[in-house]
Amino acid sequence: MAHSIHHLNFIVRDLEAAIPTWERLIGSPVARRDELQERGVIAARFHLGESWLVLVQPTREDSVPGRFLAAHGEGFFLLSLGVDSLVDEVKRLGDAAFSGPVRAGADGWQVRDLDPALVGGLQLQIALGSGIQRR
């Protein structure tokens, strides 16, 4: 079962332009920057308690985040719930609750997306792996 908010993603058109606003709102600097080429994004992560708040800029229009930005504009994109076992969650919810296979995320996270039709069209996933890794 889910035990925490692992991370929250917000889509932005221009990561560099968005970072100063979010640094001011959160009251702390960017903790990490990542490029996930396979997802077609660059990202900036902020510590938010024991969770991450992630700004995501698509680098490809044909990626899931790129299509989302084109359809919905900037704003909330994805909620990722922390779990202790992806296998147990698939057993508990059933494979049909998910829209794709387990995939790798940043920092070796393993994530699995839930079917948006199951959760009112939301982008929701479960994640296994450490949340905050202070460096």
ZASEDREN-264155 format. One record per residue (C-alpha): residue number from 1; residue in three letters; chain; x, z, y. Coordinates in steps of 0.2 Angstrom, whole numbers. Example, Ala and Ser with C-alpha at 12.3 -4.5 7.8 and 13.67 -1.06 7.14 Angstrom:
2
<node><k>1</k><r>Ala</r><c>A</c><X>62</X><Z>39</Z><Y>-22</Y></node>
<node><k>2</k><r>Ser</r><c>A</c><X>68</X><Z>36</Z><Y>-5</Y></node>
This chain:
135
<node><k>1</k><r>Met</r><c>A</c><X>0</X><Z>0</Z><Y>0</Y></node>
<node><k>2</k><r>Ala</r><c>A</c><X>5</X><Z>-3</Z><Y>18</Y></node>
<node><k>3</k><r>His</r><c>A</c><X>14</X><Z>12</Z><Y>26</Y></node>
<node><k>4</k><r>Ser</r><c>A</c><X>20</X><Z>6</Z><Y>43</Y></node>
<node><k>5</k><r>Ile</r><c>A</c><X>21</X><Z>-8</Z><Y>55</Y></node>
<node><k>6</k><r>His</r><c>A</c><X>36</X><Z>-17</Z><Y>50</Y></node>
<node><k>7</k><r>His</r><c>A</c><X>36</X><Z>-29</Z><Y>65</Y></node>
<node><k>8</k><r>Leu</r><c>A</c><X>25</X><Z>-38</Z><Y>78</Y></node>
<node><k>9</k><r>Asn</r><c>A</c><X>29</X><Z>-55</Z><Y>83</Y></node>
<node><k>10</k><r>Phe</r><c>A</c><X>24</X><Z>-63</Z><Y>100</Y></node>
<node><k>11</k><r>Ile</r><c>A</c><X>26</X><Z>-82</Z><Y>103</Y></node>
<node><k>12</k><r>Val</r><c>A</c><X>34</X><Z>-88</Z><Y>119</Y></node>
<node><k>13</k><r>Arg</r><c>A</c><X>39</X><Z>-105</Z><Y>126</Y></node>
<node><k>14</k><r>Asp</r><c>A</c><X>55</X><Z>-99</Z><Y>134</Y></node>
<node><k>15</k><r>Leu</r><c>A</c><X>64</X><Z>-85</Z><Y>126</Y></node>
<node><k>16</k><r>Glu</r><c>A</c><X>77</X><Z>-83</Z><Y>139</Y></node>
<node><k>17</k><r>Ala</r><c>A</c><X>63</X><Z>-82</Z><Y>153</Y></node>
<node><k>18</k><r>Ala</r><c>A</c><X>53</X><Z>-70</Z><Y>143</Y></node>
<node><k>19</k><r>Ile</r><c>A</c><X>67</X><Z>-57</Z><Y>139</Y></node>
<node><k>20</k><r>Pro</r><c>A</c><X>68</X><Z>-49</Z><Y>156</Y></node>
<node><k>21</k><r>Thr</r><c>A</c><X>50</X><Z>-46</Z><Y>157</Y></node>
<node><k>22</k><r>Trp</r><c>A</c><X>49</X><Z>-38</Z><Y>140</Y></node>
<node><k>23</k><r>Glu</r><c>A</c><X>65</X><Z>-28</Z><Y>143</Y></node>
<node><k>24</k><r>Arg</r><c>A</c><X>56</X><Z>-21</Z><Y>159</Y></node>
<node><k>25</k><r>Leu</r><c>A</c><X>40</X><Z>-17</Z><Y>150</Y></node>
<node><k>26</k><r>Ile</r><c>A</c><X>48</X><Z>-9</Z><Y>135</Y></node>
<node><k>27</k><r>Gly</r><c>A</c><X>62</X><Z>0</Z><Y>145</Y></node>
<node><k>28</k><r>Ser</r><c>A</c><X>76</X><Z>-5</Z><Y>134</Y></node>
<node><k>29</k><r>Pro</r><c>A</c><X>87</X><Z>-21</Z><Y>131</Y></node>
<node><k>30</k><r>Val</r><c>A</c><X>86</X><Z>-33</Z><Y>117</Y></node>
<node><k>31</k><r>Ala</r><c>A</c><X>93</X><Z>-26</Z><Y>101</Y></node>
<node><k>32</k><r>Arg</r><c>A</c><X>96</X><Z>-41</Z><Y>91</Y></node>
<node><k>33</k><r>Arg</r><c>A</c><X>95</X><Z>-60</Z><Y>93</Y></node>
<node><k>34</k><r>Asp</r><c>A</c><X>92</X><Z>-71</Z><Y>78</Y></node>
<node><k>35</k><r>Glu</r><c>A</c><X>90</X><Z>-89</Z><Y>73</Y></node>
<node><k>36</k><r>Leu</r><c>A</c><X>80</X><Z>-93</Z><Y>58</Y></node>
<node><k>37</k><r>Gln</r><c>A</c><X>83</X><Z>-112</Z><Y>56</Y></node>
<node><k>38</k><r>Glu</r><c>A</c><X>72</X><Z>-113</Z><Y>40</Y></node>
<node><k>39</k><r>Arg</r><c>A</c><X>57</X><Z>-106</Z><Y>50</Y></node>
<node><k>40</k><r>Gly</r><c>A</c><X>62</X><Z>-117</Z><Y>66</Y></node>
<node><k>41</k><r>Val</r><c>A</c><X>63</X><Z>-102</Z><Y>78</Y></node>
<node><k>42</k><r>Ile</r><c>A</c><X>75</X><Z>-92</Z><Y>89</Y></node>
<node><k>43</k><r>Ala</r><c>A</c><X>70</X><Z>-74</Z><Y>91</Y></node>
<node><k>44</k><r>Ala</r><c>A</c><X>74</X><Z>-58</Z><Y>101</Y></node>
<node><k>45</k><r>Arg</r><c>A</c><X>71</X><Z>-41</Z><Y>94</Y></node>
<node><k>46</k><r>Phe</r><c>A</c><X>67</X><Z>-25</Z><Y>102</Y></node>
<node><k>47</k><r>His</r><c>A</c><X>67</X><Z>-7</Z><Y>95</Y></node>
<node><k>48</k><r>Leu</r><c>A</c><X>49</X><Z>0</Z><Y>96</Y></node>
<node><k>49</k><r>Gly</r><c>A</c><X>49</X><Z>17</Z><Y>88</Y></node>
<node><k>50</k><r>Glu</r><c>A</c><X>52</X><Z>13</Z><Y>69</Y></node>
<node><k>51</k><r>Ser</r><c>A</c><X>46</X><Z>-5</Z><Y>71</Y></node>
<node><k>52</k><r>Trp</r><c>A</c><X>53</X><Z>-21</Z><Y>79</Y></node>
<node><k>53</k><r>Leu</r><c>A</c><X>44</X><Z>-30</Z><Y>92</Y></node>
<node><k>54</k><r>Val</r><c>A</c><X>50</X><Z>-48</Z><Y>91</Y></node>
<node><k>55</k><r>Leu</r><c>A</c><X>49</X><Z>-63</Z><Y>103</Y></node>
<node><k>56</k><r>Val</r><c>A</c><X>49</X><Z>-79</Z><Y>94</Y></node>
<node><k>57</k><r>Gln</r><c>A</c><X>52</X><Z>-96</Z><Y>102</Y></node>
<node><k>58</k><r>Pro</r><c>A</c><X>49</X><Z>-111</Z><Y>91</Y></node>
<node><k>59</k><r>Thr</r><c>A</c><X>63</X><Z>-124</Z><Y>90</Y></node>
<node><k>60</k><r>Arg</r><c>A</c><X>52</X><Z>-137</Z><Y>81</Y></node>
<node><k>61</k><r>Glu</r><c>A</c><X>35</X><Z>-142</Z><Y>84</Y></node>
<node><k>62</k><r>Asp</r><c>A</c><X>32</X><Z>-145</Z><Y>65</Y></node>
<node><k>63</k><r>Ser</r><c>A</c><X>35</X><Z>-127</Z><Y>61</Y></node>
<node><k>64</k><r>Val</r><c>A</c><X>21</X><Z>-114</Z><Y>58</Y></node>
<node><k>65</k><r>Pro</r><c>A</c><X>26</X><Z>-105</Z><Y>74</Y></node>
<node><k>66</k><r>Gly</r><c>A</c><X>27</X><Z>-122</Z><Y>83</Y></node>
<node><k>67</k><r>Arg</r><c>A</c><X>10</X><Z>-127</Z><Y>78</Y></node>
<node><k>68</k><r>Phe</r><c>A</c><X>3</X><Z>-110</Z><Y>82</Y></node>
<node><k>69</k><r>Leu</r><c>A</c><X>10</X><Z>-111</Z><Y>100</Y></node>
<node><k>70</k><r>Ala</r><c>A</c><X>3</X><Z>-129</Z><Y>102</Y></node>
<node><k>71</k><r>Ala</r><c>A</c><X>-14</X><Z>-123</Z><Y>97</Y></node>
<node><k>72</k><r>His</r><c>A</c><X>-15</X><Z>-106</Z><Y>104</Y></node>
<node><k>73</k><r>Gly</r><c>A</c><X>-2</X><Z>-104</Z><Y>118</Y></node>
<node><k>74</k><r>Glu</r><c>A</c><X>9</X><Z>-89</Z><Y>121</Y></node>
<node><k>75</k><r>Gly</r><c>A</c><X>5</X><Z>-72</Z><Y>115</Y></node>
<node><k>76</k><r>Phe</r><c>A</c><X>2</X><Z>-61</Z><Y>99</Y></node>
<node><k>77</k><r>Phe</r><c>A</c><X>7</X><Z>-71</Z><Y>84</Y></node>
<node><k>78</k><r>Leu</r><c>A</c><X>10</X><Z>-60</Z><Y>68</Y></node>
<node><k>79</k><r>Leu</r><c>A</c><X>8</X><Z>-43</Z><Y>62</Y></node>
<node><k>80</k><r>Ser</r><c>A</c><X>19</X><Z>-38</Z><Y>47</Y></node>
<node><k>81</k><r>Leu</r><c>A</c><X>15</X><Z>-22</Z><Y>37</Y></node>
<node><k>82</k><r>Gly</r><c>A</c><X>29</X><Z>-13</Z><Y>28</Y></node>
<node><k>83</k><r>Val</r><c>A</c><X>27</X><Z>-10</Z><Y>10</Y></node>
<node><k>84</k><r>Asp</r><c>A</c><X>37</X><Z>-2</Z><Y>-4</Y></node>
<node><k>85</k><r>Ser</r><c>A</c><X>35</X><Z>-16</Z><Y>-17</Y></node>
<node><k>86</k><r>Leu</r><c>A</c><X>29</X><Z>-34</Z><Y>-15</Y></node>
<node><k>87</k><r>Val</r><c>A</c><X>26</X><Z>-35</Z><Y>-33</Y></node>
<node><k>88</k><r>Asp</r><c>A</c><X>14</X><Z>-20</Z><Y>-33</Y></node>
<node><k>89</k><r>Glu</r><c>A</c><X>5</X><Z>-27</Z><Y>-17</Y></node>
<node><k>90</k><r>Val</r><c>A</c><X>2</X><Z>-43</Z><Y>-26</Y></node>
<node><k>91</k><r>Lys</r><c>A</c><X>-5</X><Z>-34</Z><Y>-41</Y></node>
<node><k>92</k><r>Arg</r><c>A</c><X>-16</X><Z>-23</Z><Y>-30</Y></node>
<node><k>93</k><r>Leu</r><c>A</c><X>-23</X><Z>-37</Z><Y>-19</Y></node>
<node><k>94</k><r>Gly</r><c>A</c><X>-22</X><Z>-52</Z><Y>-31</Y></node>
<node><k>95</k><r>Asp</r><c>A</c><X>-11</X><Z>-68</Z><Y>-29</Y></node>
<node><k>96</k><r>Ala</r><c>A</c><X>-26</X><Z>-77</Z><Y>-21</Y></node>
<node><k>97</k><r>Ala</r><c>A</c><X>-24</X><Z>-65</Z><Y>-6</Y></node>
<node><k>98</k><r>Phe</r><c>A</c><X>-8</X><Z>-74</Z><Y>-1</Y></node>
<node><k>99</k><r>Ser</r><c>A</c><X>-5</X><Z>-91</Z><Y>6</Y></node>
<node><k>100</k><r>Gly</r><c>A</c><X>13</X><Z>-94</Z><Y>0</Y></node>
<node><k>101</k><r>Pro</r><c>A</c><X>27</X><Z>-87</Z><Y>-10</Y></node>
<node><k>102</k><r>Val</r><c>A</c><X>39</X><Z>-73</Z><Y>-6</Y></node>
<node><k>103</k><r>Arg</r><c>A</c><X>52</X><Z>-79</Z><Y>7</Y></node>
<node><k>104</k><r>Ala</r><c>A</c><X>67</X><Z>-72</Z><Y>16</Y></node>
<node><k>105</k><r>Gly</r><c>A</c><X>66</X><Z>-65</Z><Y>33</Y></node>
<node><k>106</k><r>Ala</r><c>A</c><X>79</X><Z>-58</Z><Y>45</Y></node>
<node><k>107</k><r>Asp</r><c>A</c><X>91</X><Z>-45</Z><Y>39</Y></node>
<node><k>108</k><r>Gly</r><c>A</c><X>87</X><Z>-49</Z><Y>21</Y></node>
<node><k>109</k><r>Trp</r><c>A</c><X>69</X><Z>-44</Z><Y>23</Y></node>
<node><k>110</k><r>Gln</r><c>A</c><X>57</X><Z>-51</Z><Y>10</Y></node>
<node><k>111</k><r>Val</r><c>A</c><X>40</X><Z>-56</Z><Y>17</Y></node>
<node><k>112</k><r>Arg</r><c>A</c><X>24</X><Z>-64</Z><Y>10</Y></node>
<node><k>113</k><r>Asp</r><c>A</c><X>10</X><Z>-71</Z><Y>21</Y></node>
<node><k>114</k><r>Leu</r><c>A</c><X>-8</X><Z>-66</Z><Y>18</Y></node>
<node><k>115</k><r>Asp</r><c>A</c><X>-21</X><Z>-80</Z><Y>18</Y></node>
<node><k>116</k><r>Pro</r><c>A</c><X>-27</X><Z>-81</Z><Y>36</Y></node>
<node><k>117</k><r>Ala</r><c>A</c><X>-45</X><Z>-84</Z><Y>29</Y></node>
<node><k>118</k><r>Leu</r><c>A</c><X>-45</X><Z>-67</Z><Y>21</Y></node>
<node><k>119</k><r>Val</r><c>A</c><X>-41</X><Z>-58</Z><Y>38</Y></node>
<node><k>120</k><r>Gly</r><c>A</c><X>-51</X><Z>-67</Z><Y>50</Y></node>
<node><k>121</k><r>Gly</r><c>A</c><X>-38</X><Z>-80</Z><Y>54</Y></node>
<node><k>122</k><r>Leu</r><c>A</c><X>-25</X><Z>-68</Z><Y>59</Y></node>
<node><k>123</k><r>Gln</r><c>A</c><X>-6</X><Z>-71</Z><Y>54</Y></node>
<node><k>124</k><r>Leu</r><c>A</c><X>-3</X><Z>-56</Z><Y>43</Y></node>
<node><k>125</k><r>Gln</r><c>A</c><X>11</X><Z>-53</Z><Y>31</Y></node>
<node><k>126</k><r>Ile</r><c>A</c><X>18</X><Z>-39</Z><Y>21</Y></node>
<node><k>127</k><r>Ala</r><c>A</c><X>37</X><Z>-35</Z><Y>22</Y></node>
<node><k>128</k><r>Leu</r><c>A</c><X>50</X><Z>-27</Z><Y>11</Y></node>
<node><k>129</k><r>Gly</r><c>A</c><X>66</X><Z>-22</Z><Y>19</Y></node>
<node><k>130</k><r>Ser</r><c>A</c><X>72</X><Z>-10</Z><Y>32</Y></node>
<node><k>131</k><r>Gly</r><c>A</c><X>63</X><Z>-10</Z><Y>48</Y></node>
<node><k>132</k><r>Ile</r><c>A</c><X>75</X><Z>-3</Z><Y>62</Y></node>
<node><k>133</k><r>Gln</r><c>A</c><X>93</X><Z>-4</Z><Y>58</Y></node>
<node><k>134</k><r>Arg</r><c>A</c><X>102</X><Z>3</Z><Y>73</Y></node>
<node><k>135</k><r>Arg</r><c>A</c><X>118</X><Z>-5</Z><Y>77</Y></node>
